[in-house]
Amino acid sequence: MAPLHALAQDAAKTTPGAPPPLAPAVTQDAAHRVEQAYLKLGRISGAVRRGVDTEELAEELPEVEANLKTIRQNLTQYSSVINLKQVHLFQILLTDMQAQLGTWRTALATQGQQLTRMQGQLDSLGRYAITKQPDTTTALGRTTARLQRKQRRANLLIQRNQRTVTQLQTRVSDCYIQALELQDETREQLRRFNRRTLDPSNPPLWRAAAVDANRQAAAGQLVRESYTSQRRLLGYYFSENWYFGIWMVLLGAVFFAWVFRNFRVVNAATNAAKQPFRYLRPLPLAGTLVVVFSMAPFFDLNPPAAYTDLLELLLLLTLSVMLGRSWPRRQFLYWLSIVGLFFGLTFVYAANEPSPGLRWAMLLLNLIAIAVGIGFRRELQRGPRLAAFVPPVLVLFMLLNGLAVLCNLTGRLSLAKVCSSSGILGLTQIISLSAFVRLLTEAFHLQMQRSRLAGGVAAHFNFRKIEQGLRLGLSIVVCGLWLMTFTSNLNIFRPLYGVLDHLLSTPHHMGTFTFTVGNIVAFFSIVYLSVLLQRYVGYFFGETDDEFNSDPDRRGSWLVAIRLVLLAAGFLLATMASGLPLDKITIVLGALGVGVGLGLQNIINNLVSGIILIFERPFQVGDFIEVTGKTGRVKDIGIRASKLISLSGSEIIVPNGDLLSGHVINWTLSNNHIRVELGLKLGPDTDLDRAKEVISQEIQENPNTLHKVAPEILLSGINGQVYDLKVLFWINNIRQEQALKSEILAGIHRRFTQEGISLT
């Protein structure tokens, strides 16, 4: 744009027949207004282009409309052939689509408001621009003409975007209403299924009549059409939840790399044939797949049935490969029988209106399942046992199949299907979770071996005590996860979840303080977990309670720092989960301060002393120290107290306050050297010079003594006809003091015997 004074000069020029020139001040004011309008119009046009982006929404909305049409078609045309799992799929997808549509509604409403505001700003530009046709023979006129053209284009752009947003709002609102209506329809379908499950919808087995062939063919055609229409729905679910696959791949990659790397390190230093692992292998492909497929259902607590069936199939295949090389032959044959029952029961219960022959096949398979359950339970008592939570589920499996037999006989096929499918799914899942616990336990054992080898410590140690605690914690977790899936298969998860949610989330009042049971449970659970983590985190880095193996490594205080961080982070998370406001936390801290002043001084003193010991590091784990008359090797630097292992093997617990305030002698702060003293008594006829030479040779030739410091052999006294000698020398390892004294004393006696020198 030309400078304002140039605009004024151009405006001052006259042409034949033109009106008189404007005054310079008027021309300058008009140019300024046009310039301001041009800048403001540029900002409006840029905001319109940046702020309104409906391309992605316009591309995804037709898919949502098609899915809603498919669900409506299944609920109306194919209502007689759809099953409970399919209705659950519709309900899950409708919930997801309703959430997506709600997000779109909000975004479109915001964009509509922005466009309305921009239209108002564009209309206000009329007071800046010249409304009549500008004189294009002047610079100011040409600028004004360009401004008007740009204003018209911006106006058209805003109107076009407003029409697009309005059309999309109409379609999104229509889809949202359809989703609400279809959700009501699915809930009604679920209620009908629940009523049908308990009612005898079929005649008793002994009165069952043959199904009409034409009717059965028509039902089969409807089933095929229904499944064809549902492929789009499954594709929509997987496209919306693709990140579940990313998490599964990431979980598998981390587990595989962790185990594979640890195996390489351990096998390079030990004999791989002696590894006490039942499921893990140096190339843990099957174990990794079992871990991934066992955890996959818990990434989404409401997956469609086709997704869970696919995961269950993949889990059974990979688990069969792993168990085939790990279980005894008889146990593995029972497992193959369970897999066969899984496929058989899934097939026979897939028919909506089974024929009498198919119902007898159902009955036979349920009876076979009971027999397999009895035999498998006996085999587990004889052979290698599985986790303790497997036998109760095996009994439940037999009971559910027995109930399925009764329901089939009395015509309650829907209930028989629920019992049978829940029993076989529950059994296969609990066996897979048992293998999952064993895999994690063995992987943890392998990690401890690798950590100890990395620190120069032997990899062989007693893992049984650690294994019991680890398995107990993992078993509690997997049993909780199994109960969630089992109750979901029985179609009672949602009512139970509703009751539990109401119990945990209902607010309670105590004066001005409001709390929920869930907040209290979360607070104590997080604190308990943080205490457990800080207690067992050392095992992950190779720490054990087995102190009678090779010489332990000398570690720093970083492990104690990790424990403090875990405790602090756990307390912080627990406080946040409790929902306590800051003013209430201040009151709690004030009460804690009063408690410290009344009776917790020693505890706080020991806690603060432990923190100071971490950073000051007067000694480390593995050092040989002496404090308050107690001598031993440092086993553990705790948060409140530290542990020493005495020479006799007893454990000495010393409060950190005593360690910080008392006199601590660290024999191994900079090295492991110590000066050793031996007392010898020689006969009256002994050549002292020769005896000193023999003693010095024996000490100098021992590889565990310091050769750069000559031994000192002193005559400490003459008692009658006996010479008392004091022998002082340095050794390079304080932990071998007594063994080296015995070894050198035996060597001196042997040399004296050869030289004819007598000891008294």
LINURRA-V59091 format. One record per residue. RES is the residue in one small letter. D_CENTER is the distance of its C-alpha to the mean C-alpha in Angstrom with 1 decimal. Layout:
res = [RES;RES]
d_center = [D_CENTER;D_CENTER]
//
This chain:
res = [m;a;p;l;h;a;l;a;q;d;a;a;k;t;t;p;g;a;p;p;p;l;a;p;a;v;t;q;d;a;a;h;r;v;e;q;a;y;l;k;l;g;r;i;s;g;a;v;r;r;g;v;d;t;e;e;l;a;e;e;l;p;e;v;e;a;n;l;k;t;i;r;q;n;l;t;q;y;s;s;v;i;n;l;k;q;v;h;l;f;q;i;l;l;t;d;m;q;a;q;l;g;t;w;r;t;a;l;a;t;q;g;q;q;l;t;r;m;q;g;q;l;d;s;l;g;r;y;a;i;t;k;q;p;d;t;t;t;a;l;g;r;t;t;a;r;l;q;r;k;q;r;r;a;n;l;l;i;q;r;n;q;r;t;v;t;q;l;q;t;r;v;s;d;c;y;i;q;a;l;e;l;q;d;e;t;r;e;q;l;r;r;f;n;r;r;t;l;d;p;s;n;p;p;l;w;r;a;a;a;v;d;a;n;r;q;a;a;a;g;q;l;v;r;e;s;y;t;s;q;r;r;l;l;g;y;y;f;s;e;n;w;y;f;g;i;w;m;v;l;l;g;a;v;f;f;a;w;v;f;r;n;f;r;v;v;n;a;a;t;n;a;a;k;q;p;f;r;y;l;r;p;l;p;l;a;g;t;l;v;v;v;f;s;m;a;p;f;f;d;l;n;p;p;a;a;y;t;d;l;l;e;l;l;l;l;l;t;l;s;v;m;l;g;r;s;w;p;r;r;q;f;l;y;w;l;s;i;v;g;l;f;f;g;l;t;f;v;y;a;a;n;e;p;s;p;g;l;r;w;a;m;l;l;l;n;l;i;a;i;a;v;g;i;g;f;r;r;e;l;q;r;g;p;r;l;a;a;f;v;p;p;v;l;v;l;f;m;l;l;n;g;l;a;v;l;c;n;l;t;g;r;l;s;l;a;k;v;c;s;s;s;g;i;l;g;l;t;q;i;i;s;l;s;a;f;v;r;l;l;t;e;a;f;h;l;q;m;q;r;s;r;l;a;g;g;v;a;a;h;f;n;f;r;k;i;e;q;g;l;r;l;g;l;s;i;v;v;c;g;l;w;l;m;t;f;t;s;n;l;n;i;f;r;p;l;y;g;v;l;d;h;l;l;s;t;p;h;h;m;g;t;f;t;f;t;v;g;n;i;v;a;f;f;s;i;v;y;l;s;v;l;l;q;r;y;v;g;y;f;f;g;e;t;d;d;e;f;n;s;d;p;d;r;r;g;s;w;l;v;a;i;r;l;v;l;l;a;a;g;f;l;l;a;t;m;a;s;g;l;p;l;d;k;i;t;i;v;l;g;a;l;g;v;g;v;g;l;g;l;q;n;i;i;n;n;l;v;s;g;i;i;l;i;f;e;r;p;f;q;v;g;d;f;i;e;v;t;g;k;t;g;r;v;k;d;i;g;i;r;a;s;k;l;i;s;l;s;g;s;e;i;i;v;p;n;g;d;l;l;s;g;h;v;i;n;w;t;l;s;n;n;h;i;r;v;e;l;g;l;k;l;g;p;d;t;d;l;d;r;a;k;e;v;i;s;q;e;i;q;e;n;p;n;t;l;h;k;v;a;p;e;i;l;l;s;g;i;n;g;q;v;y;d;l;k;v;l;f;w;i;n;n;i;r;q;e;q;a;l;k;s;e;i;l;a;g;i;h;r;r;f;t;q;e;g;i;s;l;t]
d_center = [60.9;64.2;64.9;66.4;69.8;70.0;69.3;72.1;74.5;73.8;74.3;77.6;79.1;81.5;82.3;85.4;85.2;82.0;81.7;82.4;79.5;77.1;77.4;75.1;73.2;72.5;71.3;69.1;67.5;66.9;65.3;63.0;62.0;61.4;59.2;57.1;56.8;55.8;52.9;51.7;51.9;49.9;47.1;47.2;47.2;44.2;42.3;43.1;41.9;38.7;37.9;38.5;36.2;36.1;36.0;32.3;32.8;36.1;34.5;31.7;33.9;36.1;33.1;32.2;35.8;36.1;33.0;34.6;37.8;36.2;34.6;38.0;39.8;37.6;38.1;41.8;43.2;40.8;40.1;41.9;39.7;36.2;33.9;31.4;28.4;30.1;30.7;27.0;26.3;29.0;27.6;24.1;25.7;28.2;25.6;23.9;27.4;28.5;25.7;26.6;30.3;29.9;28.3;31.2;33.8;32.7;32.8;36.2;37.6;36.7;38.2;41.3;41.8;41.5;44.1;46.4;46.3;47.0;49.9;51.3;51.1;52.8;55.5;56.2;57.1;60.5;61.9;61.1;62.4;66.0;66.2;69.4;69.7;69.5;72.2;70.6;73.5;72.0;68.7;67.7;68.5;66.5;63.5;63.8;64.0;60.8;59.2;60.4;59.1;55.7;55.7;56.6;53.8;51.2;52.6;52.4;48.8;47.8;49.7;48.1;44.5;45.5;46.7;43.4;41.3;43.6;43.4;39.6;39.5;41.8;39.8;36.4;38.1;39.6;36.3;34.7;37.5;37.2;33.5;34.5;37.3;35.3;32.6;35.5;36.8;33.5;33.4;36.9;36.2;33.4;36.0;38.5;36.1;35.5;39.2;39.9;37.4;39.4;42.8;44.7;44.6;46.3;49.4;49.1;48.7;52.3;53.5;51.3;53.3;52.9;51.0;53.2;52.7;53.1;50.7;48.1;48.6;48.3;45.0;43.7;44.7;42.9;39.7;39.9;40.5;37.6;35.1;36.6;36.1;32.5;31.5;31.5;29.1;26.5;26.9;26.4;23.1;21.7;23.1;21.5;18.0;18.0;14.8;13.1;14.8;13.7;10.0;11.2;13.5;11.2;8.9;12.4;13.9;11.7;12.1;15.8;16.6;15.2;17.3;20.2;20.7;20.7;23.1;25.4;25.7;26.2;28.6;30.6;31.4;31.6;32.9;30.3;32.3;31.6;27.8;26.9;24.3;24.7;22.2;21.0;23.5;24.1;23.3;20.2;20.5;20.7;18.0;15.6;16.8;16.4;12.7;12.2;14.8;13.6;10.2;11.9;13.8;10.9;10.1;13.6;15.2;18.6;19.1;22.7;24.2;25.0;21.4;20.4;23.6;22.9;19.4;21.2;24.0;21.9;20.1;23.5;25.0;22.4;22.3;26.1;26.3;24.1;25.9;29.2;29.2;27.6;29.3;33.0;35.2;35.9;32.4;31.4;34.4;33.2;29.8;31.8;33.7;30.6;29.6;33.2;33.1;30.0;31.9;35.2;34.1;32.2;35.4;37.9;36.1;35.7;39.3;40.1;43.6;43.8;47.2;48.6;48.0;44.3;44.0;45.7;43.1;40.3;42.1;42.5;38.9;37.8;40.3;39.2;35.6;36.9;38.8;35.9;33.8;36.6;37.1;33.4;33.2;36.3;35.0;31.8;34.2;36.2;33.8;30.5;28.4;25.0;22.6;24.4;22.8;24.3;28.0;27.7;26.1;28.8;31.4;29.9;30.0;33.7;34.4;33.0;35.0;38.0;37.5;37.2;40.6;42.2;40.9;42.2;45.6;46.0;44.9;41.6;39.9;37.0;36.0;36.5;34.2;31.4;31.9;32.2;29.2;27.0;28.3;27.7;24.3;23.2;24.7;23.2;19.7;20.1;21.5;18.7;16.2;18.6;18.5;14.7;15.0;17.9;16.3;13.4;16.3;18.5;16.2;15.8;19.6;20.2;18.3;20.6;23.5;22.8;22.4;25.6;27.5;26.5;28.1;31.2;30.6;31.2;28.2;29.7;28.7;28.2;24.6;25.5;25.0;21.6;20.7;21.9;19.6;16.5;17.5;18.3;14.9;13.1;16.1;15.8;12.3;13.4;16.7;15.4;13.6;16.9;19.0;17.5;18.4;21.6;22.9;22.1;24.3;26.9;26.9;26.5;22.9;24.1;26.9;24.8;22.1;25.0;26.5;23.3;22.6;26.3;26.1;23.2;24.2;27.9;29.2;31.5;34.0;35.4;38.1;36.7;33.1;30.9;27.7;25.7;24.5;21.0;21.2;22.6;20.0;17.2;19.2;19.8;16.4;14.8;17.8;17.7;14.1;15.1;18.3;16.7;14.5;17.6;19.6;17.7;16.4;19.8;19.4;16.8;19.7;22.3;23.7;25.3;27.9;30.3;33.0;35.6;34.7;35.6;35.8;32.5;31.5;32.0;28.9;28.8;27.4;24.1;22.2;23.8;22.9;19.1;19.6;21.5;18.9;16.2;18.8;19.9;16.6;15.9;19.4;19.1;16.0;17.8;20.9;19.5;18.0;21.4;23.2;25.9;28.1;29.2;32.6;31.3;29.1;32.3;34.2;31.6;31.8;35.6;35.7;33.5;36.1;38.9;37.2;37.0;40.6;41.7;40.0;36.8;38.4;37.8;34.1;33.7;36.1;34.1;30.8;32.4;34.2;30.9;29.7;33.1;32.9;29.7;31.3;34.9;34.1;37.4;35.9;32.8;31.2;33.7;36.8;39.9;41.1;43.7;43.5;45.8;47.5;44.3;43.5;40.4;37.5;34.4;31.6;29.1;29.2;27.6;27.1;30.2;32.1;32.2;33.2;36.0;37.1;40.9;43.1;43.7;40.0;39.6;36.7;38.0;35.8;37.1;36.0;34.9;37.8;40.3;38.8;39.1;42.5;44.2;45.7;43.2;44.7;42.2;43.9;41.2;40.3;41.8;42.7;43.2;47.0;49.2;52.9;54.1;57.5;59.7;63.0;65.8;69.3;72.0;75.5;78.7;79.8;76.5;76.7;74.2;73.8;73.1;70.7;68.8;68.7;67.3;64.6;63.6;63.4;61.2;58.7;58.8;58.2;55.0;51.9;49.9;52.4;52.7;55.7;56.0;57.1;60.2;60.4;62.8;65.4;67.4;70.3;69.3;72.4;75.5;75.9;79.3;79.2;75.3;73.4;70.0;67.7;64.4;62.1;59.3;56.8;53.2;50.4;47.2;44.7;45.0;43.0;45.8;48.6;50.1;49.7;51.5;54.2;55.0;54.9;57.3;59.6;60.0;60.7;63.3;65.0;65.2;66.8;69.2;70.3;71.1;73.0;74.8;73.3;72.9;70.2;71.2]
//
